[in-house]
Amino acid sequence: IISSEDEIMTVTQVEITTDSGSKKLGKPKGRYITIESEEMRYNNIDCQKKLTLALSDKVNELININKQNKILVVGLGNRNVTPDSLGPKVADRILVTRHILDTLPKEIKNSVGNVCAISPGVLGITGIETFDIIKGISDKTKPDIVIAIDALAARSINRINSTIQLSDTGICPGAGIGNARKALNKENLGIDVISIGVPTVVDAATMINDTFDGILS
């Protein structure tokens, strides 16, 4: 475990390298990074810039992305449900370039990557498993890297909208609400998968527990 802290954020990095460690923590072997900052909740442009740079650096620590990589950004979740709409909203704001690379001016062509994005929706709306949609798209577009973005369920109220979690082990849609679907990971997709998640909800039991802890402390 490696942890660093400054006036804005705390960054914690954990790497699971053994089967026993994986079993104890209940997570696949791989690297996990957590960025925590109360400033995420406020519209402070300077802090946002620093957090953005930190997130970019940590993504590149998990996997070294270069301009030659073909990247598929997947915005997981249901855009019709506010706490679950993070993924689709991020996908809407991605600069997609895959369809225009051949027409870009030479002055900027070398500074733009090959990026496409998709918001596959949820099974209850599409009737199609999220994994099947992503697998079909990745087989056709053949990206080098999938970056999956999703809202997460938190184990503490304090983590709501103040934490970013990254991992190179992929992500299992629906796991946070006990409805786990087939995992989006390298084993299943055959390509590297980076997951980025932000806790946006907690269950009622967590809220009650945190409230009593606050009263008794």
C-alpha positions as CSV (number, residue, x, y, z in Angstrom):
1,I,0.0,0.0,0.0
2,I,1.4,3.4,-1.0
3,S,-0.3,6.6,0.2
4,S,0.5,10.3,-0.5
5,E,-1.3,13.4,0.6
6,D,-1.3,17.1,0.0
7,E,-3.5,20.1,0.8
8,I,-6.1,19.0,-1.9
9,M,-6.1,15.3,-2.2
10,T,-5.1,11.9,-0.7
11,V,-3.9,9.2,-3.2
12,T,-3.8,5.6,-2.1
13,Q,-2.4,2.8,-4.3
14,V,-2.8,-0.9,-3.6
15,E,-1.4,-3.7,-5.6
16,I,-2.7,-7.3,-5.2
17,T,-0.1,-9.7,-6.5
18,T,-1.0,-13.1,-4.9
19,D,-3.9,-15.4,-4.9
20,S,-4.1,-15.3,-1.1
21,G,-4.2,-11.5,-1.1
22,S,-6.9,-11.6,-3.7
23,K,-9.0,-14.0,-1.6
24,K,-8.5,-11.9,1.6
25,L,-9.5,-8.7,0.0
26,G,-12.2,-10.2,-2.3
27,K,-10.8,-8.5,-5.4
28,P,-8.9,-9.8,-8.5
29,K,-5.2,-9.4,-8.7
30,G,-4.2,-6.1,-10.0
31,R,-3.6,-2.4,-9.2
32,Y,-6.1,-0.2,-7.4
33,I,-5.8,3.6,-7.0
34,T,-8.1,5.8,-5.0
35,I,-8.1,9.6,-5.2
36,E,-9.9,11.3,-2.3
37,S,-10.7,15.0,-2.1
38,E,-13.5,17.1,-0.6
39,E,-12.8,19.7,-3.3
40,M,-14.5,17.4,-5.9
41,R,-17.8,18.6,-4.4
42,Y,-17.1,22.3,-5.0
43,N,-16.7,24.4,-8.1
44,N,-13.1,25.4,-7.5
45,I,-11.5,25.6,-10.9
46,D,-7.9,25.5,-9.6
47,C,-8.5,22.4,-7.6
48,Q,-10.4,20.8,-10.4
49,K,-7.4,21.3,-12.7
50,K,-5.1,19.6,-10.2
51,L,-7.5,16.7,-9.7
52,T,-7.8,16.3,-13.5
53,L,-4.0,16.2,-13.9
54,A,-3.7,13.7,-11.0
55,L,-6.4,11.5,-12.6
56,S,-4.6,11.6,-15.9
57,D,-1.3,10.7,-14.3
58,K,-2.8,7.7,-12.5
59,V,-4.5,6.4,-15.6
60,N,-1.1,6.5,-17.4
61,E,0.4,4.7,-14.4
62,L,-2.1,1.9,-14.8
63,I,-1.5,1.7,-18.6
64,N,0.9,3.8,-20.7
65,I,-1.4,5.3,-23.3
66,N,0.1,6.8,-26.5
67,K,-1.3,8.5,-29.6
68,Q,-1.2,5.3,-31.5
69,N,-3.5,3.5,-29.2
70,K,-7.1,3.0,-30.2
71,I,-9.3,3.7,-27.2
72,L,-12.9,2.8,-26.6
73,V,-14.6,4.8,-23.8
74,V,-17.6,3.0,-22.3
75,G,-20.0,5.1,-20.2
76,L,-21.9,2.5,-18.1
77,G,-25.2,3.2,-16.3
78,N,-28.7,4.5,-16.9
79,R,-28.8,8.1,-18.0
80,N,-32.5,8.3,-16.9
81,V,-31.5,7.7,-13.2
82,T,-29.5,10.6,-11.8
83,P,-27.2,8.7,-9.4
84,D,-26.4,6.1,-12.2
85,S,-26.0,8.6,-15.0
86,L,-22.2,9.4,-14.5
87,G,-21.0,7.0,-17.3
88,P,-23.4,8.2,-20.0
89,K,-22.7,11.9,-19.1
90,V,-19.0,11.4,-19.3
91,A,-19.3,9.6,-22.7
92,D,-21.3,12.5,-24.0
93,R,-18.4,14.9,-23.2
94,I,-15.6,12.7,-24.7
95,L,-13.9,14.2,-27.8
96,V,-14.4,11.3,-30.3
97,T,-12.0,11.3,-33.2
98,R,-12.1,7.9,-34.8
99,H,-14.3,9.0,-37.6
100,I,-12.3,12.2,-38.5
101,L,-8.7,11.2,-38.1
102,D,-8.1,11.1,-41.9
103,T,-9.5,14.6,-42.3
104,L,-7.7,16.4,-39.5
105,P,-5.2,19.2,-40.3
106,K,-1.6,18.0,-40.1
107,E,-0.9,20.8,-37.5
108,I,-3.0,18.9,-34.9
109,K,-3.1,15.4,-36.3
110,N,-0.2,14.2,-34.2
111,S,-1.7,15.6,-31.0
112,V,-5.0,13.8,-31.3
113,G,-5.6,10.2,-30.4
114,N,-8.0,7.6,-31.9
115,V,-11.0,7.7,-29.6
116,C,-14.5,6.4,-29.8
117,A,-17.2,6.3,-27.1
118,I,-20.4,4.4,-26.4
119,S,-23.2,4.4,-23.7
120,P,-24.6,0.9,-23.9
121,G,-27.5,1.6,-21.5
122,V,-28.7,-1.1,-19.1
123,L,-30.3,-4.4,-19.6
124,G,-33.7,-3.3,-18.3
125,I,-33.9,-0.7,-21.2
126,T,-32.1,-2.4,-24.0
127,G,-32.9,-6.1,-23.3
128,I,-29.2,-6.8,-24.2
129,E,-26.4,-7.6,-21.7
130,T,-23.9,-4.7,-21.4
131,F,-21.1,-7.2,-21.9
132,D,-22.5,-8.5,-25.2
133,I,-22.8,-4.9,-26.6
134,I,-19.3,-4.0,-25.6
135,K,-17.9,-7.3,-26.9
136,G,-19.6,-6.8,-30.3
137,I,-18.3,-3.3,-30.6
138,S,-14.8,-4.1,-29.5
139,D,-14.7,-7.1,-32.0
140,K,-15.6,-4.7,-34.8
141,T,-13.6,-1.6,-33.9
142,K,-10.7,-3.5,-32.4
143,P,-9.5,-1.0,-29.7
144,D,-6.3,-1.5,-27.8
145,I,-7.8,-0.2,-24.6
146,V,-11.2,0.0,-23.1
147,I,-11.8,2.7,-20.4
148,A,-15.0,1.9,-18.5
149,I,-16.6,4.7,-16.4
150,D,-19.4,3.9,-13.9
151,A,-21.1,5.2,-10.8
152,L,-20.3,3.2,-7.7
153,A,-22.1,2.3,-4.5
154,A,-20.2,3.7,-1.5
155,R,-19.6,2.1,1.9
156,S,-19.5,5.5,3.6
157,I,-21.5,8.7,3.1
158,N,-18.2,10.6,3.3
159,R,-17.1,9.0,0.0
160,I,-20.1,10.3,-2.0
161,N,-18.8,12.5,-4.9
162,S,-15.4,13.0,-3.2
163,T,-13.6,9.9,-4.4
164,I,-12.4,8.5,-7.7
165,Q,-11.4,4.9,-7.9
166,L,-9.3,3.4,-10.7
167,S,-8.2,-0.1,-11.5
168,D,-6.6,-2.2,-14.2
169,T,-8.8,-5.2,-13.4
170,G,-11.9,-4.1,-15.2
171,I,-15.4,-3.7,-13.8
172,C,-18.5,-5.7,-13.2
173,P,-21.6,-3.7,-14.1
174,G,-24.3,-3.8,-11.4
175,A,-22.1,-5.3,-8.7
176,G,-22.7,-2.3,-6.4
177,I,-26.4,-3.0,-6.1
178,G,-26.1,-6.8,-5.9
179,N,-27.0,-7.3,-9.6
180,A,-23.6,-8.3,-11.0
181,R,-23.4,-9.0,-14.7
182,K,-20.5,-10.4,-16.7
183,A,-17.3,-8.5,-16.0
184,L,-15.7,-6.2,-18.5
185,N,-12.1,-7.2,-18.1
186,K,-9.1,-8.4,-20.1
187,E,-9.9,-12.1,-19.5
188,N,-13.4,-11.7,-21.1
189,L,-12.7,-9.0,-23.8
190,G,-9.2,-10.0,-24.7
191,I,-7.9,-6.4,-24.4
192,D,-6.8,-4.1,-21.5
193,V,-9.6,-2.6,-19.5
194,I,-9.2,0.4,-17.2
195,S,-12.1,1.2,-14.9
196,I,-12.9,4.6,-13.4
197,G,-15.6,4.9,-10.8
198,V,-17.1,7.6,-8.6
199,P,-19.3,6.7,-5.6
200,T,-22.7,8.4,-6.0
201,V,-25.0,6.3,-3.8
202,V,-25.1,4.5,-0.5
203,D,-27.7,2.1,0.8
204,A,-30.0,2.9,3.7
205,A,-28.1,0.7,6.1
206,T,-24.9,2.6,5.5
207,M,-26.7,5.9,6.0
208,I,-28.2,4.8,9.3
209,N,-24.9,3.4,10.5
210,D,-23.0,6.6,9.6
211,T,-25.6,8.7,11.3
212,F,-25.4,6.8,14.5
213,D,-21.6,6.9,14.4
214,G,-21.8,10.7,14.0
215,I,-24.1,11.0,17.0
216,L,-22.1,8.7,19.2
217,S,-18.7,10.1,18.3
